Amino acid sequence: MEVPKDLRYTREHEWLKVEGTKGVVGITHFAQDQLGDVVFVEAPAPGTELEQENTFGVVESVKTVSDLYAPVSGKVAAVNKDLEANPELVNKEPYGKGWMIEIELSDPGQAESLLSADDYEAYIKEQQG
């Protein structure tokens, strides 16, 4: 299972890639694998203020509907419009074209509180028992 080393992770299976004062957010390979085929992604409008650990949208698959949680606080700078017509990008490229939102970080230090790739891999192993 792919866990890119340059990203930070949440226990709710979101990833964050910090690029300067912005952060790109999506769900992990593990999360999309657990969900199955993604059929819909609901994301907030640009300009929406997000609080770390609060919900910001939902991802719907053939199996279930799951909340999405903000890995950091900030303002939504962009939304991946490609997911409206092609939600399956979340399954095909969870760390690439399947990204969900870009956040203008209000506190870049919050990223340091997230799991490293190694810690996230250990967390997944724990979850799988």
N, C-alpha and C positions, 0 to 999 in steps of 0.2 A: 504494500500500500504506500502510495506516494505521500510524503510529508516534507515539502520543501524547507530547507534549513534557513532561508532568509525571511521567513514569515513568523508572526506571533500568532498564538492560538488561544481560544477560550474553551472552557469545559462544556460549553454548549455546541462546540464544533464549528465555530466561525473562525476564519483566518483574517489577519490584518497585514497588509504590506504598507509600511510607512515610506512615503516619498516626499521628503521635505516637510512641509506643514500639512500635507494631506495623507490620508490613509485609504487604501482600496480594501473593500470588504467582500468576502464571499463565504461559502460553506466548504468544508473540507471534503476530500475524497471519501473519507470514512462516512461522513454525514450523507452524502449523495448516494453512497452504496447502501446504507441502511434505509434510506427513503424509497429507493427504487426509481422508476421513471418519473422525472419531474414534469408536471403538466402546466404549472402556473407559478409565477413569483409575483408577490405584491410588495412593492417597495415604496417608501415615502417620497413625496415630491421634493425637488431641489429647494433648499432654503429651510427645510424642517430641522429643528433643533433636536438632537438626540442626547440622551443621558446614558453613560456607561452602564451596561447590564440590563437596560430596559429594552422592551421589544421595539422593533422598528418595522416589522413586516412579517409576512408569512411565505412559506414555500409549500406548495401542494403537490403531492405525488399521487400515483395510482393507489398507494397504500394508505396515506395519511396526510394530515395537515400539520405543519410544525411552525412554531413561532421562530423568528429570527431575532437575535439579541445583539445590541450594539457593543462591540468590543471596547470602544472608547467614546467619550463625549465629543460633541461638535455639531457642525451644521452640514447637512447633506449638500455637497457641491455638484454631484452628478449621479445619475441613475443609468444603469445599463439598459437602454431602450431595446437592444437586440433580444432581450429575454421575453419581451411581450409576444413576439412572433415565434421565437425559438427557445422556449424554456429548457429544452433538452440540452442546451449548451452547458447547463449546470452539471449534467451527468458526463458529458463528453470532455469538457475542459474546466473542471471546478476551479483551477488555479489560473486560468487564462481567460478565454472569452466568456466564461460563465460567472465572472465577477458580478456583484449586485449593485453596490453603491460606492461612491467616493465621499469621504468625510473631510471637511476642513477641521483639523484637530484643534480643540479648545485647550487641551493640556497634553502636549506630546509625551510627557512623562508617563501618562497612563499606559502607554504601550509596553513599558517595562514591567508592568504588573501582570501581563499576559504570559502564557506558557511558551517556553522555547520549543523548538521542534522536538528535541530529545524528551523534554517533559511531556509534551503532547503524546508522543509515541508510547511512553510509559503509561500515561492515563488511558489510552485506548486499550492497551493490554490488560489493565486493571478491569476495565468495563466488560471486556470479553470473558473475564474470569479465567 
